[in-house]
Amino acid sequence: MEAVLSSFDEYLKAFALTIGLFLVSGLLSLIWGTILAVFRVGPVAILNKAAAVYVTLFRNTPLLMIFIFMAIAMPVLGYNFTFVEDWEIAGYNVSAFFVRSTIALTLYTSAFVCEAVRSGVNAVPLGQAEAGRAIGLTFAQSMKLVVLPQAMRAVIPPMTSVQIALVKNTSVAAAFGMAEAVATMRALTNNNADQRTGIFLAFAIGYIIIVEVVSLSSHAIERKVKVAR
């Protein structure tokens, strides 16, 4: 553990960047995934089919391929995200890499969020939506005020699994210029080959802590929702 302790500030910054990727991508994927789920259960056929195609495409595409597209194809197409060149997060000038990584993670994770939310919507009795329409609510109002609040209670366990997977998927960003946890671990092991076991252990513990925080937070939310019933 000597290598980790002597570079503990880098260790903390690496995990801060990992957490930043997770939080931003998690929030964006929750928003976009929920919108996709509404499209999938909505009455507009073209939106339903478009959302279904999106989910099928991104859910069956390896995350690494999405990262490669964002890192190589997007600049060729003229999208360099140069407007973020001076951004600093956790002491690192992350430049456009943070934005590219966030977009890649969001596009990928949203497909799984969509399916989790859709399963929750399908778990809500049909009579709930019909009752909302009966009192004059539009489809959007019925989804927002009646169906989604009930569906979100049912999707907490699968959504937790999606978010835990997202935490681990942030490690793919290491291959594309992000100095997050895995990239920092690789740098430390390259410079301290005789301490690899301790370095691996230290970074594994860091990931375990993040995952446990996510898991415990979801359990707390689930208990609070059950009490509210």
N, C-alpha and C positions, 0 to 999 in steps of 0.2 A: 504493500500500500504506500510505500515511500514516494513513488512517482506521482501518485494521486494527491497525497498530502502536500507535496512540494509545489504542485500546480493546482491547488484547490480552487483558486479564483477562476481558472480556466474551466475547471470541472463544473462549478456553479453557473458560469456564463453559458456553458454548453447546454446544461439542462434548462436554464432560463429560456434559451432560444428554442429548445424542444417544446417547452410548455407554451411559448408564444405561438409556435406553429400549430400546436394542438388546439389552443383556445380560439384563435382566429378561424382556422379551418373548421373546427367543430361548430362554432356559431354560424358561419356562413353555410355549411352543409345542412345544419338543422333548418335554417330558413328556406334554402333552395329545395331541400328534400321534401319539406312539408308542402311547398307550393306544387312540386311535382306530384305528390300524393293526392292533393286536391284535384289536379288535372286528371289523374288516373281514375278517380271515382266520380268526376263531374259529368254533366250531361253533354258537353261539347265534344263531339266525336273526334275532331281533328286534334284537339289538345290531348285527349285520352290516348290516341295512337302515338302522338309525338312523344309524350311522357313514357309510354311503354317502350318505344324504340330507344329513347335515351337510357332508360334503366337497363335494357338488354345489352346495349352497346357498352356502357361503362362498367356494368357489373361483370361482364365477361372479358373485359380487356385488362391485362396485367397492369398494375399501377406503374411499374417501371416503364412501360411503353408510353404511358401518359406523361411521365416525367421527361422522357426522351423527346416527345413531341413539343412540350413546353420549352425545353432547353435548347433544342436545335431547330425545329420547324418554325416556331413562333418568331424568332429573330429573323429568319430568312423571309418570312411573310411581312416583316416590317414592324413587328410588335416587340420592341426592346425594353419597354417599361423604364426608359431612361429618366422619367420624372421622379423616381425613387432613389437616385444615385447617392443622395446625401442622408438617407435614412440610417439611423443607428438603433439597434435593439440589443439590450444586454451588453452594451459596450462594443458590439461588432457593427461595422458598416456592412449591412447585409445586401445593400444595393438592390438589384432587380431579382436576385435569387430568392429572396423571401416571398416576393409577390408571385413568382412563377411556381414556387413550391406550394404556396397557399392555394393557388388556383387549381393545380394538379390534384392536391389532396381533397379540395372541395368538390371538384367534378366527380372524383371517384367515390368519395364517401356519401355524397348526396343520393346516389342510386340505392345504397343500402338503407339510408334514412327513409327514403321514399317508401320502400317496401315494408319497413317497420311501421311507419305511420299508417300506411294503407291497411295493414293487418289489424291495426288498432281501430281504424274507421269501420272495417268490416265486422269487428266484434261488437260495435254499438248496434243495438236493436234498430231495425228499419223504422219502427214506429216512432222513434225519437225524431228522426229527420222529417217524417210525415207530419208529426205534431207541430214542428216548427213551421213547416209550410202552411199548415192549416190556420195558424194564427197570423199569417201574412208575411212571414219572413222570406226573403229571397234565398236562393241557393247559397250564395256567399255568406249571408247573415246566419243561415241555419248551420253551415259548417263552422263558422267562427264562434257562435254563441252556444250551440247545442252539441254538435257532433265532436268537434276537435277537443274541447275540454274533457269529454268523457274518454275519447280515444287515447289521449295522452297518458291517462292513468294506466291503460293496458299496455302501452308501448315502453314503459320505463325499463323493464328487464331487457328486451331486445335492443333498445337504444343504448343501454349501458354496454352491451357487447360490441356494438358498432363503435362507440367512443373509445373503448379499450383497444379495439383493433386500430383505430386512428392514431392513438398514442404510439403504437408500435410501428405503424406505417410511416411516421415522420422520419424514421431512420433511413428511408430511401433517399431523402434529401441530401444525405451525406455524399452521395455519388455525384452531386450536381452543384458543388461549391458552397454548401451550407455547413458552417462550423458548429453543427449541433452535437448531441451526445455521441453518436456513433463515429462521426468524423473525428472528434476530439479523442475518443478512445483509440481509434486507429493510429492517430498521430503519437499518442503516448506509448502504445505498444511498439511502434516502429523505433522509438527512441529509447525504450527500456524493455528490450526483448526478454531480459531475465526476470521481469516482474509481471509478465502477461496475466498470470492467474489472478493476482491481486487486483490488477487493473480491470479485468473482466468482471470480477466480483463486485468491485466498487460501482461500476456502471450498471450492472444487473440490479444491484440494490436500489440505485436511483430510479430505474424503470419500475421496479416493484413498488416503490413508494408512490410514484405518480399513479400507477394503476390502482393501488389500494385506496388512494384518495378519491379517485373517480368512482370506484365501487362503493365505498362508504357513503359518499355523497348521494349516489343513486338510491341506496338503501334508506337513507334519511328522508329523501324526497318521497319515496314509496310509502314509508310509514306515515308521513305527514298527510299524504293524499288519502290513505286508508282511514285515518282518524277523521278526515273531513267528510267522509261519506255519510 
